[in-house]
């Protein structure tokens, strides 16, 4: 998971049902832990991103297997800050190599471009990102790994920061060009997705829908250029997946540790699960 804040996720945590599945992992300190949101805690404002529903959709196709997410996105970062040899590039490379000790790398999810949507920076976007893609594939010895990109939201020009995003359409064109000209690169539209009140970050429901589209691009190896039928229904299936008893116990223990329920409530609910 690489890019800036919309990959890290800024959707409000309380706006959607949580996705919890012991077979969906996230990399923490070089080790796999069961995923909880926010996955990509780059800022105190981190929240719902697209990766959880991406992983949930993957699990519907792979009932017995595990999927791991490697959070490396960093809010407010420009394409130059992701340049080969820079701190963000090297950190993502390092995290991926840690994960490769116990797993295989299957795809790279990218969302970035807001910080390159003004001042003529969009004209350089395609060439700069192409170099980054090539470098990740080379350094990870994965020349054919899918690289999935997502479009910038059409709401950007109308939000409170709209004056900084006058070239977002040109960035989207560069991302589509990358998908059309570079092998195993795919573009996912943001059409129909909506923003938080800031007019900058996709809201939680839209992030869930975006993740479904990212997975479809990954699974079908194709660009997603229009709204997909049944997005909301698929999200409901993922979010409403019946939890195992072990998962229910773990979620109760998390609620207790966060002060959401008392010790008495915890013990009563654990007792009911044992019946």
Secondary structure, 3 states (H helix, E strand, C coil): CEECHHHHCCECHHHCCCCCCCCEEEEECCEEEECCCCCCCCCCCCCECCHHHHHHHHHHHCCCCCEEECCCCCCCCCCHHHCCCCHHHHHHHHHHHHHCCCCCCCEEEEECCHHHCCCCHHHHHHHHHHHHHHHHHHHCCCCCCEEEEECCCCCHHHCCCHHHCCCHHHHHHHHHHHHHHCCCEEEECCCCCCECCCCCCECHHHHHHHHHHHHHHHHHCCCECCCCCCHHHHHHHHHCCCCCHHHHHHHHHHHHHCCCCCHHHHHHHHHHHHC
